[in-house]
């Protein structure tokens, strides 16, 4: 994995970003995906093994459920 410095923060992030929009699939996000905790755990584990340390989610994805699932998968 290659990394880049995030601005002048001193933080190095992977060039690849893992998007978590498909986690949860509720509140209008059903067409995007309905990945539950077990599936998210597997995907996040593989991303971490590949060296990804840059994750994207937003509180609007499944009304925040995406963030909750990602947080549990990272813990």
Buried (B, 14 or more C-beta within 10 A) or exposed (E): EEBEEEEEEEEEBBEBEBEBBBBBBBEEBEEBBBBEEEBBBEBBEEBBEEEBBBBEBEEEBBBBBBBBBBEEBEE
